[in-house]
């Protein structure tokens, strides 16, 4: 039986994500100088996604940012906690800004549901999976109680479920699709993470130049394997007519029960990056598709 579609309502436990609280009179200006999006779009009810870049326009972190009355909350992948904290501290010069690692103070849940959850003091709207959803921040001591309460109402999408769903939705993950060599435009993060009208930030020149040229050397796409073909992370992609030429590589792979196929995320280089084209993947063929994968909601 095909598992229930997470888009029909699901609970995700994101408590292991690294979390920071930024306070001080200059916090808005300071954070805006660090991220690719405009922090002023965020509120106490709506979060934004953004990237932190180096001077070459390559990623240091992918983050979610929300506002409180007297602070800014930033969360990122668990493995980037130390990196992000160090990066933010490095650029405090004469700013009235304080940065506190609050990873162990708060638990975080993400809910995909038709209505805004009211079980926590703080529920923040953010489309982490290309679907309307809400982050719930709770005190760490309340984790187990809140997890039980939420799971009584919604099915838990555990890490294995979340990984399949992430790939189906075409969401890039740190350490897979996102690394310190990634330019966010290449990872399809332009629409969700970049504001071209805001003030300056580190790495902006490179991103603006790419916007002007409308060219990228590679892009993140979906791949659907031909029947019986297995896909795996790290697998090289080649043009069907030239096995010696590299057209890209796979970053994440899984079997989608909802599609009934083996699928993957991967970077495809120009000029091979055309949806509908076929590439050699291992000993088989995979078709390039735009993301997210086209799965009718509620398919069983």
C-alpha positions as a printed NumPy array, in Angstrom:
array([[  0.   ,   0.   ,   0.   ],
       [  1.294,   3.465,  -0.922],
       [  2.006,   5.568,   2.209],
       [ -0.249,   8.517,   2.952],
       [  0.741,  11.627,   1.013],
       [  2.438,  14.055,   3.468],
       [  0.823,  16.957,   1.612],
       [ -2.52 ,  15.855,   3.04 ],
       [ -1.318,  16.741,   6.534],
       [  1.848,  15.748,   8.359],
       [  4.069,  16.478,  11.321],
       [  7.857,  16.896,  11.107],
       [ 10.164,  17.087,  14.122],
       [ 12.893,  19.642,  13.301],
       [ 14.198,  19.994,  16.839],
       [ 17.755,  19.055,  15.88 ],
       [ 18.16 ,  22.162,  13.723],
       [ 20.657,  24.764,  14.935],
       [ 18.905,  27.875,  16.254],
       [ 20.164,  31.384,  16.995],
       [ 18.61 ,  34.463,  18.564],
       [ 19.888,  37.876,  17.449],
       [ 19.167,  40.863,  19.676],
       [ 20.301,  44.478,  19.905],
       [ 19.275,  47.804,  18.392],
       [ 21.087,  47.125,  15.094],
       [ 19.807,  43.577,  14.589],
       [ 17.632,  44.285,  11.504],
       [ 20.357,  46.156,   9.644],
       [ 23.003,  43.633,  10.654],
       [ 21.083,  40.531,   9.567],
       [ 20.022,  42.215,   6.313],
       [ 23.687,  42.73 ,   5.52 ],
       [ 24.291,  39.009,   5.89 ],
       [ 21.403,  37.332,   4.035],
       [ 20.178,  37.257,   0.435],
       [ 16.533,  37.933,   1.327],
       [ 15.015,  40.977,   3.043],
       [ 14.512,  40.353,   6.748],
       [ 11.844,  43.078,   6.792],
       [  9.528,  40.651,   4.961],
       [  9.524,  38.446,   8.046],
       [  7.117,  38.93 ,  10.945],
       [  6.218,  37.153,  14.154],
       [  3.782,  35.09 ,  12.033],
       [  5.666,  34.732,   8.731],
       [  9.219,  33.476,   8.275],
       [ 11.447,  33.815,   5.216],
       [ 14.1  ,  31.567,   3.713],
       [ 17.496,  33.   ,   2.809],
       [ 21.127,  32.164,   2.112],
       [ 24.366,  33.398,   3.606],
       [ 27.143,  33.655,   1.027],
       [ 30.861,  34.248,   0.843],
       [ 32.328,  37.028,  -1.281],
       [ 32.337,  34.701,  -4.305],
       [ 28.582,  34.208,  -4.086],
       [ 28.856,  30.631,  -2.816],
       [ 26.857,  29.346,   0.105],
       [ 27.851,  29.344,   3.751],
       [ 24.363,  28.372,   4.93 ],
       [ 20.69 ,  28.09 ,   4.049],
       [ 18.534,  29.558,   6.816],
       [ 14.992,  30.392,   7.888],
       [ 14.46 ,  33.763,   9.587],
       [ 11.546,  35.03 ,  11.692],
       [ 11.008,  38.089,  13.888],
       [ 10.01 ,  38.571,  17.484],
       [  9.293,  41.848,  19.238],
       [ 12.849,  42.18 ,  20.494],
       [ 14.822,  39.623,  18.484],
       [ 15.397,  37.729,  15.244],
       [ 15.318,  33.931,  15.226],
       [ 17.45 ,  32.05 ,  12.686],
       [ 17.508,  28.3  ,  12.17 ],
       [ 19.668,  26.159,   9.896],
       [ 20.795,  22.586,   9.335],
       [ 22.161,  20.924,  12.475],
       [ 25.62 ,  20.438,  11.009],
       [ 25.974,  24.194,  10.377],
       [ 25.496,  25.373,  13.954],
       [ 29.129,  26.174,  14.67 ],
       [ 29.731,  27.494,  11.146],
       [ 26.789,  29.885,  11.245],
       [ 27.533,  31.137,  14.727],
       [ 31.146,  31.88 ,  13.798],
       [ 30.119,  33.501,  10.527],
       [ 27.659,  35.87 ,  12.198],
       [ 30.046,  36.823,  15.01 ],
       [ 32.811,  37.589,  12.505],
       [ 30.928,  40.495,  10.963],
       [ 29.956,  42.249,  14.188],
       [ 32.21 ,  45.287,  14.292],
       [ 30.666,  48.265,  16.055],
       [ 27.086,  47.019,  15.777],
       [ 24.769,  46.849,  18.76 ],
       [ 24.106,  43.148,  18.147],
       [ 24.236,  40.079,  20.366],
       [ 24.051,  36.508,  19.027],
       [ 22.951,  33.633,  21.24 ],
       [ 22.931,  29.953,  20.357],
       [ 19.513,  28.755,  21.555],
       [ 19.605,  25.315,  19.924],
       [ 19.168,  23.511,  23.227],
       [ 16.58 ,  25.94 ,  24.583],
       [ 13.933,  25.309,  21.93 ],
       [ 12.344,  22.403,  20.119],
       [ 10.795,  22.963,  16.691],
       [  8.029,  21.157,  14.833],
       [  6.785,  21.756,  11.304],
       [  3.153,  21.122,  10.466],
       [  1.55 ,  20.697,   7.058],
       [ -2.155,  21.256,   7.65 ],
       [ -5.126,  23.152,   6.294],
       [ -5.394,  25.492,   9.281],
       [ -2.958,  27.413,  11.434],
       [ -1.956,  25.365,  14.503],
       [ -2.785,  26.991,  17.846],
       [ -1.082,  24.562,  20.2  ],
       [  2.105,  26.546,  20.69 ],
       [  2.795,  30.124,  21.707],
       [  4.611,  30.727,  18.452],
       [  3.437,  29.371,  15.086],
       [  5.178,  30.843,  12.054],
       [  4.137,  30.385,   8.422],
       [  6.882,  29.051,   6.13 ],
       [  6.753,  26.782,   3.058],
       [  9.659,  24.478,   3.891],
       [  8.372,  21.772,   1.515],
       [  6.84 ,  23.958,  -1.224],
       [  3.554,  23.598,   0.667],
       [  1.858,  25.979,   3.125],
       [  3.122,  24.998,   6.551],
       [  3.888,  26.287,  10.014],
       [  6.855,  26.098,  12.362],
       [  6.018,  25.659,  16.046],
       [  8.68 ,  26.774,  18.517],
       [  8.341,  25.39 ,  22.053],
       [ 10.562,  25.23 ,  25.092],
       [ 12.823,  22.17 ,  24.903],
       [ 11.342,  20.832,  28.139],
       [  7.955,  20.647,  26.41 ],
       [  9.214,  18.59 ,  23.465],
       [  7.771,  15.208,  24.417],
       [  4.416,  16.579,  25.508],
       [  4.034,  18.642,  22.323],
       [  5.195,  15.765,  20.13 ],
       [  2.516,  13.536,  21.623],
       [ -0.204,  16.17 ,  21.314],
       [  0.643,  16.909,  17.697],
       [  1.021,  13.254,  16.685],
       [ -2.451,  12.577,  18.08 ],
       [ -3.75 ,  14.963,  15.426],
       [ -1.391,  14.421,  12.499],
       [  0.734,  11.488,  11.278],
       [  4.447,  11.893,  11.98 ],
       [  6.655,  11.965,   8.895],
       [  9.808,  10.422,  10.375],
       [ 13.321,  11.048,   8.943],
       [ 12.981,   8.306,   6.305],
       [  9.568,   9.622,   5.228],
       [ 10.856,  13.212,   5.253],
       [ 13.815,  12.338,   3.029],
       [ 11.608,  10.745,   0.359],
       [  9.178,  13.673,   0.556],
       [ 12.032,  16.192,   0.332],
       [ 13.305,  14.602,  -2.868],
       [  9.815,  14.358,  -4.376],
       [  9.314,  18.059,  -3.65 ],
       [ 12.722,  18.985,  -5.077],
       [ 13.993,  20.578,  -1.866],
       [ 17.8  ,  20.91 ,  -1.745],
       [ 19.489,  19.773,   1.481],
       [ 22.768,  20.83 ,   3.032],
       [ 25.524,  18.299,   2.388],
       [ 23.689,  16.972,  -0.667],
       [ 22.498,  19.615,  -3.099],
       [ 23.854,  22.508,  -1.023],
       [ 27.554,  22.8  ,  -0.223],
       [ 30.155,  25.532,   0.085],
       [ 30.608,  25.289,  -3.71 ],
       [ 26.926,  25.969,  -4.468],
       [ 25.631,  29.236,  -5.889],
       [ 21.977,  29.548,  -4.778],
       [ 20.671,  30.344,  -8.272],
       [ 21.971,  26.951,  -9.439],
       [ 19.987,  25.221,  -6.672],
       [ 16.66 ,  26.845,  -7.67 ],
       [ 16.711,  29.074,  -4.571],
       [ 16.315,  32.347,  -6.454],
       [ 12.548,  32.699,  -6.019],
       [ 12.383,  31.656,  -2.372],
       [ 15.621,  33.127,  -1.024],
       [ 16.786,  36.145,  -3.032],
       [ 15.488,  39.718,  -2.985],
       [ 17.029,  41.823,  -5.755],
       [ 15.58 ,  45.092,  -4.438],
       [ 17.07 ,  45.059,  -0.93 ],
       [ 20.318,  46.655,   0.193],
       [ 23.794,  45.19 ,  -0.071],
       [ 24.851,  41.848,   1.377],
       [ 27.953,  39.71 ,   1.166],
       [ 28.179,  38.   ,  -2.233],
       [ 25.545,  40.232,  -3.834],
       [ 27.724,  41.25 ,  -6.79 ],
       [ 28.003,  37.682,  -8.076],
       [ 24.265,  37.012,  -7.7  ],
       [ 23.343,  40.272,  -9.451],
       [ 25.733,  39.473, -12.287],
       [ 24.079,  36.088, -12.815],
       [ 20.693,  37.775, -12.918],
       [ 21.902,  40.168, -15.596],
       [ 23.381,  37.404, -17.756],
       [ 20.478,  34.978, -17.167],
       [ 22.969,  32.141, -17.424],
       [ 24.116,  29.458, -15.043],
       [ 26.651,  26.722, -15.676],
       [ 24.443,  24.055, -14.155],
       [ 21.045,  23.651, -12.557],
       [ 19.259,  21.371, -10.111],
       [ 16.773,  19.018, -11.79 ],
       [ 14.778,  15.903, -11.102],
       [ 15.683,  12.593, -12.694],
       [ 13.308,   9.681, -13.276],
       [ 14.923,   6.321, -13.936],
       [ 13.769,   4.033, -16.711],
       [ 12.127,   0.841, -15.486],
       [ 14.527,  -1.32 , -13.501],
       [ 17.298,   1.298, -13.358],
       [ 18.773,   2.057,  -9.925],
       [ 19.98 ,   5.578,  -9.081],
       [ 22.362,   6.573,  -6.289],
       [ 23.98 ,   9.711,  -4.901],
       [ 27.351,  10.423,  -6.509],
       [ 26.455,   8.694,  -9.78 ],
       [ 27.767,  10.553, -12.826],
       [ 25.487,  11.52 , -15.697],
       [ 26.529,  11.346, -19.342],
       [ 24.97 ,  12.248, -22.703],
       [ 23.381,   9.215, -24.315],
       [ 25.623,   9.616, -27.373],
       [ 28.932,  10.235, -25.558],
       [ 29.76 ,   8.241, -22.434],
       [ 33.094,  10.035, -22.083],
       [ 31.53 ,  13.444, -21.524],
       [ 30.141,  14.337, -18.097],
       [ 26.726,  16.016, -18.144],
       [ 26.203,  16.175, -14.366],
       [ 25.853,  14.104, -11.224],
       [ 23.235,  12.81 ,  -8.797],
       [ 23.08 ,  14.338,  -5.316],
       [ 20.149,  12.439,  -3.705],
       [ 18.172,   9.368,  -4.767],
       [ 15.226,   7.337,  -3.516],
       [ 12.3  ,   5.191,  -4.589],
       [  9.018,   7.076,  -4.747],
       [  6.054,   4.83 ,  -3.985],
       [  3.718,   7.629,  -5.028],
       [  5.345,   7.756,  -8.473],
       [  6.156,   4.066,  -8.562],
       [  9.642,   4.906,  -9.821],
       [ 13.251,   5.431,  -8.755],
       [ 13.908,   9.165,  -8.717],
       [ 16.795,  11.48 ,  -7.918],
       [ 17.916,  15.07 ,  -7.608],
       [ 21.024,  16.092,  -9.468],
       [ 22.921,  18.883, -11.139],
       [ 22.871,  18.95 , -14.928],
       [ 25.322,  21.087, -16.847],
       [ 24.632,  23.26 , -19.84 ],
       [ 23.746,  22.484, -22.626],
       [ 22.282,  19.172, -21.431],
       [ 19.832,  20.74 , -18.957],
       [ 16.609,  20.42 , -20.911],
       [ 13.535,  18.853, -19.346],
       [ 12.522,  15.787, -21.305],
       [ 16.07 ,  14.924, -22.346],
       [ 17.571,  11.583, -21.414],
       [ 20.964,  10.945, -19.849],
       [ 22.986,   7.852, -19.084],
       [ 22.954,   7.099, -15.35 ],
       [ 25.07 ,   4.081, -14.474],
       [ 23.999,   1.317, -16.835],
       [ 20.587,   2.81 , -17.552],
       [ 18.703,   5.861, -18.727],
       [ 17.183,   8.671, -16.661],
       [ 14.885,  11.434, -17.905],
       [ 15.399,  15.048, -16.825],
       [ 12.314,  16.711, -15.306],
       [ 11.593,  20.066, -13.743],
       [ 11.014,  20.191,  -9.998],
       [  8.983,  19.324,  -8.039],
       [  8.146,  15.916,  -9.444],
       [  4.646,  15.832, -10.902],
       [  2.759,  13.718,  -8.375],
       [ -1.023,  14.299,  -8.161],
       [ -1.905,  15.108,  -4.563],
       [ -3.489,  12.231,  -2.718],
       [ -2.337,   9.633,  -5.243],
       [ -2.551,   6.068,  -3.859]])
